Amino acid sequence: MISPSKTNRKLRKTGNYTYMLTLPKEWVKALKWRAKQMVTLELKDDHIVIKDVKSK
């Protein structure tokens, strides 16, 4: 079963300067991503866009 397109997650503090966020397994599988996937993070106004490094 695929997760809904929205979900709530907690930010977790992992160090003095770093936070971590988890993604639902179903989303990662749907995107055909894998462990150690390289992604690009882009801050746009008030949201974050996450993309596969290979996608254009």
C-alpha positions in Angstrom: 0.0 0.0 0.0 1.4 3.4 -1.0 1.4 6.1 1.7 -0.6 9.3 1.1 1.1 12.2 -0.6 1.4 14.0 2.7 2.7 12.8 6.0 3.9 14.4 9.3 7.4 13.7 10.5 9.5 15.0 13.4 12.9 16.7 12.9 15.5 14.9 15.0 18.6 16.7 16.2 21.7 14.6 15.5 24.5 17.1 16.5 25.1 20.7 17.3 24.5 21.8 13.7 22.6 18.9 12.1 19.0 17.7 11.9 17.6 14.5 10.4 14.3 13.7 8.8 13.1 10.2 7.7 11.2 9.5 4.5 8.5 6.8 4.2 9.8 3.6 2.7 6.9 3.5 0.2 8.0 6.9 -1.2 11.6 5.8 -1.6 10.5 2.7 -3.4 8.1 4.6 -5.6 10.9 6.9 -6.7 13.2 3.9 -7.2 15.7 5.4 -4.8 18.1 3.2 -2.7 20.2 3.4 0.4 23.0 6.0 0.0 21.1 7.8 -2.8 22.6 11.1 -3.6 20.0 13.9 -3.6 20.0 17.6 -4.0 18.3 19.8 -1.4 17.0 23.2 -2.5 15.5 25.8 -0.3 12.7 27.6 -2.1 10.9 30.3 -0.2 9.3 28.5 2.8 9.8 24.9 1.6 12.5 22.4 0.7 12.7 20.5 -2.6 14.5 17.1 -2.7 15.6 15.7 -6.0 17.7 12.8 -7.3 21.1 14.2 -8.3 20.7 12.6 -11.7 17.2 14.2 -12.5 17.1 17.4 -14.4 
